[in-house]
Amino acid sequence: MSIQDQRKLIESIHPFELLSSTTMDNLMSKIDIAYYPNSTLLISPTISSIAFYIIIKGSVTEYIDDEIHNVYGAGDSFDADAIIYGKTKAKFIVDEDLICYEIKKDDFLDLMQDKKVQGYFLQDFITRHQQLKEYDQQSDLSPFLISKVSDIFLHTACVVNADDSIYEALKQQQKLRAKVIIVKDSDGYSIVTDTNLRERVLLGDNDTSKKISTIASKNLITIDINDFLFNALLLMTHNAIKRVVVLENEKIVGVLEQLDLLSYFASHSHLVAVQIDKASNFDDLKAIEKDFRNLIVTLRAKGVKVRYITKLIATLNYKVYKKVFEMCVCEELRDKCALIVMGSEGREEQTLRSDQDNALIIKNGVDVELFVKPMMQLNSYLLELGFPKCNGGVMVSNEFWRRNSSSYKELIEKWTYDMSDESVQNLSIFLDAKCVAGDCTLLDELTTYLHSSFHSRDDVLAHIAKAVLNFETPLSLFSGFVLEKEYNNRLDLKKGGIFALVHGVRTLSIQYEIKATNTIERIKELNNLGVIDKTFATELIESFDTLSSIRLKAMLEAKTIDEANYINPRNLEKNQRDLLKDSFKIINKFKKFMSFHFHLNMVV
């Protein structure tokens, strides 16, 4: 390896690329190349570290209490903490003949005088993890992620009193060149839009001398000036509106318009939502399906976090579900049932569409047979729209997932008492349910019933929780990861990490009667209730975000749904591999927490 190649390798390791040219020249003159045979004990609680190691070839395993904590391969480095603090609880053992660079202890401590290097190595997991993410995404990070409503142009708000006449209000609107009129009364604020004026004045029986409050709508949607622009986008998308009113300290300070927001962030997501709402037939819906993938690719390229992409895509998918529901179910039956989605759709964690998970709750006393044909049609439409068939049959076309409220309660009773593998699986699916059309109180009633079924049932919860241990976290002796030969030496992100976190958090949410379905929202609620502390909650959120981000990349590149969960870590950039390793460590930490919390070692 040439001197130039050596330098490139060192500079590829964060935070050494931050060093000045002079400091880097000085460092390169001091670096040694060393060789250690297999089984060499490099560092331990009784053997002090003599250097900071950067692996050229071979691998080293880190053990804590005789358990594998990490595996370091080519391009990895270790162990700054052993040098900085002069001690370690870990043992570092060579498990494949090692060729490495060594930065001697004194030289490394000299480097620590650089504030950027010092800041990185003295950070906790969360800060270091977030900094690695920022470094990994810095080339395409969108300003939109950190932009707030206060950063964008706001239109002057036209605020009038409730007693003002329609004519006076219109004159004030014209003077301010405002798009809407905001009406203030003793109860708060209401709004008058072009639609109100057209339907209630031009086409109605109101004349302009009447009070403006007589034609105002109460559904004023607002956002705080310090909130993020992305949340404004979600509000507009979810409510199918063209503007939101901006508040500061509960006072109206302006109006944020759709066109201004879209010009700031040209993803056209709101236009997709408008197209869905305007779709008058099935062909209209089919015509916009390709926009979903394009939207995901655009958002990801702009550096938008996966958690925000999934929320936006979920909002759009819910609109599609509702539109299809209205196309298939006659008007007189729509308030007699509730269409629900479950699994990743219900958790708002789906990006590219995976297997369908949906069901229908029918109001007691209504003939279930009335919904057979509509649900068959609905399922057929969803398949045509790119929602894949569920191999397990969790779809409204399956009569098992099409029943009345009483029947679902009997099903819940069965699930919570027989604890078969099938029951635990079905229960887990149903716990993520979210209503997308129809009478949503039907789901609310079942959710309350479900949570009440688990009062003082920690034995049952422990059986459910045990599933977090079903799959090993893929950190081991093969270049730091356990790879599956039958899948071309790749690892399964879902089984290896995402499942344990999602299912564990879901189980804790049952125990503490948390109604949220989104994993990150559930983690935040668990933190608010004191079940986990803020540091651990943030570690879990960061790890989940990392795993989801890497999985999304794999999904976009996969040729089939079955391949979407598999990745080869060797194809990742070094920073991404480091992030993945850090995330798997947190998954193992979470598994230990779950084992202790539910005494899983005692569950048969």
C-alpha positions in Angstrom: 0.0 0.0 0.0 1.5 3.4 -1.0 1.8 6.3 1.3 -1.0 8.0 -0.6 -3.3 5.0 -0.1 -2.3 4.8 3.6 -3.3 8.5 4.0 -6.6 7.9 2.2 -7.4 5.1 4.6 -6.7 7.2 7.7 -8.7 10.1 6.3 -11.7 7.8 5.6 -12.0 7.2 9.3 -14.1 9.9 11.1 -13.0 12.2 12.7 -9.4 12.1 11.3 -10.6 13.7 8.0 -11.2 16.9 10.1 -7.4 17.2 10.8 -5.5 20.0 9.2 -3.0 19.1 6.4 -0.1 19.9 8.7 -1.5 17.7 11.6 -2.2 14.9 9.2 1.4 15.1 7.8 2.7 14.9 11.3 0.5 11.9 12.2 1.5 9.9 9.0 5.1 10.2 10.0 4.4 8.6 13.4 2.1 5.8 12.4 3.6 2.2 12.5 2.4 -1.0 10.8 2.2 -4.0 13.1 1.4 -7.7 12.9 -0.3 -9.8 15.5 -1.0 -13.6 15.1 -4.4 -15.2 15.8 -5.4 -15.4 19.5 -3.2 -12.5 20.6 -4.7 -10.7 23.6 -4.2 -7.0 22.7 -6.1 -5.2 25.5 -7.8 -6.4 28.7 -8.6 -5.1 32.2 -5.1 -6.2 33.2 -3.3 -5.3 30.0 -3.2 -1.5 29.3 -3.6 -0.3 25.7 -0.4 0.9 24.1 -1.9 2.2 20.8 -5.0 3.2 18.8 -5.4 0.5 16.2 -6.7 0.8 12.6 -7.2 -2.6 10.9 -5.7 -3.2 7.4 -6.4 -6.9 7.3 -7.7 -9.5 9.8 -10.2 -9.1 12.6 -10.4 -8.5 16.4 -13.2 -9.4 18.7 -14.2 -7.3 21.8 -15.6 -9.3 24.7 -17.3 -7.9 27.8 -18.0 -10.5 30.6 -17.1 -13.2 28.1 -19.9 -12.1 25.7 -19.1 -10.7 22.2 -19.6 -7.0 22.3 -18.2 -6.0 18.9 -16.1 -7.4 16.0 -13.7 -5.2 14.1 -12.6 -5.9 10.5 -10.7 -4.1 7.7 -11.1 -0.4 7.9 -12.3 -0.4 11.5 -10.5 1.2 14.5 -10.4 0.7 18.3 -10.0 1.5 21.2 -10.0 5.2 22.1 -11.7 4.7 25.4 -9.0 2.3 26.7 -6.4 5.0 26.0 -8.4 8.0 27.2 -9.5 6.5 30.5 -6.5 4.3 31.1 -8.7 1.2 31.8 -11.3 -1.0 30.2 -13.8 -3.7 31.1 -13.3 -5.4 27.7 -10.9 -7.9 26.2 -9.7 -7.4 22.7 -8.5 -10.7 21.1 -7.2 -11.2 17.6 -9.3 -13.9 15.9 -7.8 -13.6 12.4 -4.1 -12.7 11.9 -4.0 -9.0 12.2 -2.1 -6.4 10.1 -2.9 -2.9 11.4 -1.7 0.7 11.8 -0.8 1.8 15.3 -1.0 5.3 16.6 1.0 5.2 19.8 -0.8 6.1 23.0 1.1 9.4 23.5 0.6 10.4 19.9 -3.1 9.7 20.1 -3.4 11.8 23.3 -1.6 14.6 21.5 -4.3 14.4 18.8 -6.9 14.7 21.5 -5.8 18.3 21.9 -7.6 19.0 18.7 -11.1 20.1 19.8 -12.8 18.3 16.9 -11.1 15.0 17.6 -11.6 15.4 21.4 -15.3 16.3 20.9 -15.9 13.1 18.9 -14.1 10.6 21.1 -15.5 12.0 24.3 -19.1 11.9 23.2 -21.8 9.5 24.4 -23.4 7.0 22.1 -26.2 9.3 21.0 -24.1 12.3 20.1 -21.5 10.1 18.3 -24.2 8.2 16.5 -26.0 11.4 15.3 -22.7 13.0 14.3 -21.8 9.9 12.2 -25.3 10.2 10.5 -24.7 13.8 9.7 -21.3 13.1 8.3 -22.7 10.2 6.2 -25.5 12.4 4.8 -23.8 15.8 4.7 -23.6 15.8 0.9 -27.4 15.6 0.4 -28.9 16.8 3.7 -31.8 19.0 2.9 -32.2 22.3 4.6 -35.9 21.5 4.8 -35.2 19.0 7.6 -34.1 21.7 10.0 -36.2 24.6 8.6 -39.0 26.0 10.7 -42.1 27.8 9.8 -40.4 31.0 10.9 -37.9 30.5 8.1 -40.4 30.9 5.3 -42.5 33.8 3.9 -45.8 34.2 5.6 -48.8 36.0 4.1 -50.5 38.8 6.1 -53.5 37.4 8.0 -56.9 39.2 7.5 -58.5 39.0 10.9 -61.9 40.5 11.4 -64.5 40.5 14.2 -67.4 38.2 14.2 -69.9 41.1 14.1 -68.4 42.6 11.0 -70.5 42.3 7.9 -69.5 40.1 5.0 -69.0 43.3 2.9 -66.7 44.9 5.5 -64.7 41.7 5.8 -64.3 41.4 2.0 -63.1 45.1 1.8 -60.5 44.3 4.5 -59.5 41.1 2.7 -59.0 43.1 -0.6 -57.0 45.7 1.2 -54.6 43.2 2.6 -54.6 41.0 -0.5 -55.3 38.0 1.7 -56.5 34.6 0.4 -58.8 33.9 3.4 -60.7 35.7 6.1 -60.1 34.7 9.7 -63.0 35.5 12.0 -62.4 36.2 15.7 -65.1 35.7 18.3 -65.4 34.8 22.0 -64.9 31.1 21.3 -61.7 31.6 19.3 -61.2 31.7 15.6 -63.0 30.4 12.5 -62.2 30.8 8.8 -63.9 32.0 5.6 -62.5 30.6 2.3 -63.4 31.0 -1.3 -65.6 27.9 -1.0 -67.6 29.4 1.8 -68.2 32.6 -0.2 -69.2 30.7 -3.3 -71.5 28.2 -1.5 -73.0 30.4 1.2 -73.2 33.8 -0.5 -73.2 33.5 -4.3 -75.1 30.2 -4.3 -76.8 30.6 -0.9 -79.3 33.0 0.6 -76.9 35.3 2.5 -76.4 38.9 1.4 -73.3 40.9 2.2 -74.9 42.9 5.0 -75.1 39.8 7.2 -72.4 39.0 9.8 -69.3 37.4 8.5 -69.6 34.8 11.3 -72.7 33.3 9.7 -70.7 31.9 6.8 -67.5 31.0 8.7 -66.2 27.4 9.2 -65.0 26.3 12.6 -62.3 23.9 11.4 -59.4 26.4 11.6 -56.1 24.4 11.3 -53.1 26.1 12.8 -49.4 25.5 13.4 -46.9 27.1 15.7 -44.3 29.4 14.1 -41.5 27.4 15.8 -42.7 24.1 14.4 -41.0 22.4 11.5 -42.0 22.9 7.9 -42.3 19.2 7.4 -45.1 19.1 10.0 -46.9 21.9 8.0 -46.6 19.7 4.9 -48.1 16.8 6.9 -51.0 19.0 8.1 -51.8 20.1 4.6 -51.5 16.6 3.1 -53.6 15.0 5.8 -56.4 17.6 5.8 -56.3 18.2 2.0 -56.0 22.0 2.5 -54.1 24.7 0.7 -52.9 26.8 3.7 -52.4 26.7 7.5 -52.7 29.7 9.9 -49.5 30.4 11.9 -49.5 31.1 15.6 -46.9 32.6 17.9 -47.7 32.6 21.6 -51.3 31.6 20.6 -51.7 34.8 18.5 -52.1 34.7 14.7 -49.0 36.1 12.9 -49.6 35.0 9.3 -50.8 32.4 6.8 -48.6 29.7 5.2 -49.7 29.0 1.7 -49.3 25.6 -0.1 -47.5 27.1 -3.1 -44.9 28.8 -1.0 -44.2 25.6 0.9 -44.0 23.5 -2.3 -41.6 26.0 -3.9 -39.5 25.7 -0.8 -39.5 22.0 -0.9 -40.3 20.7 -4.4 -41.3 17.1 -3.7 -44.9 17.6 -5.1 -46.2 15.4 -2.3 -49.1 17.7 -1.7 -50.0 17.5 -5.4 -50.1 13.7 -5.1 -52.6 14.1 -2.2 -54.7 16.5 -4.2 -54.7 14.0 -7.1 -55.9 11.3 -4.8 -58.7 13.4 -3.4 -59.8 14.5 -6.9 -59.8 10.9 -8.3 -63.3 10.1 -9.5 -62.7 6.6 -10.7 -60.3 3.7 -10.3 -58.3 4.6 -13.4 -57.5 8.0 -11.9 -56.0 6.3 -8.8 -53.9 3.9 -11.0 -52.5 6.8 -12.9 -50.8 8.3 -9.9 -49.3 5.1 -8.3 -45.9 5.6 -9.9 -45.7 9.0 -8.1 -45.3 7.2 -4.8 -42.0 5.6 -5.6 -40.7 8.8 -7.2 -41.7 10.7 -4.1 -39.8 8.3 -1.8 -36.7 8.5 -4.0 -36.9 12.4 -4.1 -37.3 12.7 -0.3 -34.5 10.3 0.4 -32.1 12.0 -2.0 -32.8 15.3 -0.2 -31.7 13.7 3.1 -35.2 13.5 4.7 -35.2 11.1 7.7 -37.1 7.8 7.1 -39.4 8.5 10.0 -40.8 11.5 8.2 -40.9 9.8 4.8 -43.0 7.0 6.3 -45.4 9.4 8.0 -46.0 11.2 4.7 -46.4 8.0 2.7 -48.7 6.6 5.3 -50.9 9.7 5.1 -51.1 9.3 1.3 -51.8 5.6 1.5 -54.6 6.2 4.0 -56.1 8.6 1.4 -55.9 5.8 -1.2 -57.6 3.3 1.2 -60.4 5.8 1.9 -60.9 6.6 -1.7 -61.1 2.9 -2.7 -63.4 2.2 0.3 -65.8 4.9 -1.0 -65.6 3.3 -4.5 -66.5 -0.1 -3.2 -68.9 0.4 -0.3 -72.3 2.1 -0.8 -73.0 5.2 1.2 -75.6 3.6 3.5 -73.1 1.0 4.7 -70.0 3.2 5.2 -71.0 4.2 8.8 -71.8 0.7 9.7 -68.2 -0.6 9.5 -64.5 0.4 10.0 -61.8 -0.4 7.5 -58.5 -0.8 9.4 -54.9 -1.3 8.4 -52.4 -3.2 10.6 -48.7 -4.1 10.7 -46.2 -1.6 9.3 -49.1 0.3 7.6 -50.9 0.8 11.0 -47.6 1.9 12.6 -47.0 4.4 9.8 -43.6 2.8 9.1 -44.1 1.5 5.6 -42.3 3.1 2.6 -42.4 0.8 -0.4 -45.5 -1.3 -0.2 -45.1 -4.7 1.4 -47.8 -7.3 2.2 -51.3 -6.1 2.9 -52.5 -6.2 6.4 -56.1 -5.0 6.6 -59.4 -6.0 8.2 -63.0 -4.9 8.5 -64.9 -4.3 11.7 -68.7 -4.5 11.3 -71.2 -2.9 13.6 -73.2 -5.4 15.7 -76.6 -6.2 14.3 -75.6 -5.5 10.7 -75.6 -8.4 8.3 -71.9 -9.4 7.7 -72.8 -10.9 4.3 -73.6 -7.4 3.0 -69.8 -6.7 3.0 -68.6 -9.8 1.2 -68.8 -8.4 -2.4 -67.6 -4.9 -1.5 -64.5 -6.3 0.3 -63.7 -8.6 -2.5 -63.8 -5.7 -4.9 -61.7 -3.5 -2.4 -59.0 -6.2 -2.1 -58.9 -6.6 -5.9 -58.5 -2.9 -6.4 -55.7 -2.8 -3.8 -53.8 -5.5 -5.6 -54.1 -3.6 -8.9 -52.8 -0.5 -7.1 -49.6 -2.3 -6.1 -50.5 -3.4 -2.5 -49.1 -7.0 -2.6 -51.2 -9.9 -1.4 -50.6 -11.1 2.1 -49.4 -14.6 2.1 -50.9 -15.1 5.6 -54.3 -14.0 4.3 -54.6 -11.0 6.6 -56.9 -9.1 4.2 -60.6 -8.1 4.1 -61.1 -10.7 1.4 -60.6 -13.4 4.1 -63.8 -13.8 6.2 -61.6 -14.3 9.3 -60.7 -10.7 9.1 -64.2 -9.5 8.3 -66.5 -9.8 11.3 -68.6 -7.8 13.8 -67.4 -6.2 17.0 -68.7 -9.0 19.3 -66.9 -11.6 17.2 -63.7 -9.6 17.4 -64.0 -9.4 21.2 -64.4 -13.2 21.3 -61.3 -13.5 19.1 -59.3 -11.2 21.4 -60.4 -13.4 24.3 -59.1 -16.4 22.5 -55.8 -14.7 21.5 -55.1 -13.6 25.1 -55.7 -17.0 26.7 -54.5 -19.8 24.4 -51.1 -18.1 23.6 -50.5 -20.3 20.6 -47.9 -19.0 18.1 -50.8 -18.2 15.7 -52.6 -16.3 18.4 -49.6 -14.3 19.4 -48.9 -13.4 15.8 -52.5 -12.3 15.2 -52.6 -10.3 18.4 -49.4 -8.6 17.4 -50.8 -7.7 14.1 -54.0 -6.3 15.6 -52.2 -4.2 18.2 -50.9 -2.0 15.4 -54.4 -1.3 13.9 -55.3 2.1 12.6 -58.7 3.1 11.2 -58.6 4.6 7.7 -62.3 4.7 6.7 -65.8 4.2 8.1 -66.8 4.5 11.7 -63.5 4.7 13.6 -65.2 4.4 17.0 -65.6 0.7 16.3 -61.8 0.3 16.4 -61.5 2.6 19.5 -64.0 0.3 21.4 -62.0 -2.8 20.5 -58.6 -1.2 21.4 -60.0 -0.3 24.8 -61.3 -3.8 25.3 -58.0 -5.3 24.2 -56.0 -3.2 26.7 -58.4 -4.0 29.5 -57.8 -7.7 28.7 -54.2 -7.4 29.9 -54.8 -5.9 33.3 -52.7 -7.9 35.8 -51.7 -10.3 33.0 -47.9 -10.0 33.1 -47.7 -13.8 32.6 -49.3 -13.4 29.2 -47.3 -10.4 28.3 -44.1 -12.3 29.1 -45.1 -15.0 26.6 -45.7 -12.3 24.0 -42.5 -10.5 24.8 -40.4 -13.7 24.5 -40.6 -13.4 20.7 -38.0 -10.6 20.9 -35.5 -13.4 21.5 -36.6 -15.5 18.5 -33.8 -14.1 16.2 -30.2 -13.6 17.0 -28.7 -10.1 16.5 -26.3 -10.5 13.6 -23.1 -9.4 15.3 -20.5 -12.2 15.5 -17.1 -13.3 14.3 -17.7 -13.0 10.5 -16.3 -9.5 9.7 -18.4 -8.2 12.5 -21.7 -9.5 11.2 -23.4 -12.9 10.9 -24.1 -13.4 7.3 -26.5 -16.0 5.8 -25.0 -18.2 3.1 -28.3 -19.1 1.7 -28.9 -15.4 1.0 -25.6 -14.8 -0.7 -23.8 -13.8 2.5 -26.2 -11.1 3.5 -27.9 -10.4 6.8 -31.6 -9.9 7.5 -32.2 -6.4 8.9 -35.8 -7.1 9.8 -35.2 -10.3 11.8 -31.8 -9.2 13.1 -32.8 -5.9 14.5 -36.1 -4.2 13.5 -38.4 -7.0 14.7 -37.0 -7.2 18.2 -37.3 -3.4 18.7 -40.8 -3.1 17.1 -42.2 -6.1 18.9 -40.6 -5.3 22.3 -41.8 -1.7 22.2 -45.3 -2.9 21.2 -45.4 -5.3 24.1 -44.4 -2.6 26.6 -47.1 -0.4 25.1 -49.8 -3.1 25.9 -48.5 -3.3 29.5 -48.7 0.5 30.0 -51.9 1.0 27.9 -50.2 3.2 25.3 -52.7 3.8 22.4 -50.1 5.1 19.9 -49.2 2.6 17.1 -46.0 4.2 15.7 -42.8 2.7 17.2 -41.1 6.1 17.8 -44.2 7.6 19.4 -44.5 4.5 21.6 -40.8 4.9 22.7 -41.4 8.5 23.6 -44.5 7.6 25.6 -42.5 4.9 27.5 -40.0 7.5 28.3 -42.7 10.0 29.5 -44.1 7.2 31.8 -40.6 6.5 33.2 -40.4 3.0 31.9 -37.1 3.8 30.1 -34.9 6.9 30.6 -34.4 9.6 28.1 -30.9 8.4 27.1 -32.1 4.9 26.4 -35.2 6.2 24.5 -33.0 8.3 22.3 -30.6 5.4 21.7 -33.6 3.2 20.6 -35.0 6.0 18.3 -31.6 6.6 16.7 -31.0 2.8 16.2 -34.5 2.3 14.7 -33.9 5.2 12.3 -30.6 3.8 11.2 -32.0 0.3 10.6 -35.0 1.8 8.7 -32.7 4.0 6.6 -30.5 1.2 5.5 -33.5 -1.0 4.9 -35.1 1.6 2.7 -32.0 1.7 0.5 -32.1 -2.1 0.2 -35.8 -2.0 -0.7 -35.2 0.6 -3.4 -32.5 -1.6 -4.9 -34.3 -5.0 -4.4 -35.8 -6.8 -7.4 -38.4 -8.7 -5.3 -40.1 -8.1 -1.9 -38.3 -11.2 -0.5 -34.9 -9.5 -1.1 -35.9 -6.2 0.5 -34.8 -7.1 4.0 -31.4 -8.4 3.1 -28.2 -6.4 2.9 -24.5 -7.1 2.5 -22.6 -5.0 5.1 -19.5 -5.0 2.9 -21.4 -3.0 0.3 -22.0 -0.2 2.8 -19.7 2.8 3.4 -17.6 2.5 6.5 -19.6 5.1 8.4 -22.8 3.1 7.6 -21.2 -0.1 8.8 -20.3 1.7 12.1 -23.8 3.0 12.4 -25.2 -0.5 11.8 -22.9 -2.0 14.4 -23.8 0.7 16.9 -27.5 0.0 16.2 -27.2 -3.8 16.7 -25.4 -3.1 20.0 -28.4 -1.1 21.2 -30.8 -3.9 20.0 -28.8 -6.4 22.2 -29.1 -3.9 25.1 -32.8 -3.7 24.5 -33.2 -7.5 24.5 -31.4 -7.7 27.8 -33.8 -5.0 29.2 -36.8 -7.0 27.9 -35.4 -10.2 29.4 -35.0 -8.5 32.8 -38.3 -6.6 32.7 -40.4 -9.6 31.9 -38.2 -12.3 33.5 -38.0 -14.1 30.2 -35.5 -16.6 31.5 -38.5 -18.1 33.5 -40.8 -18.3 30.5 -41.2 -21.8 29.0 
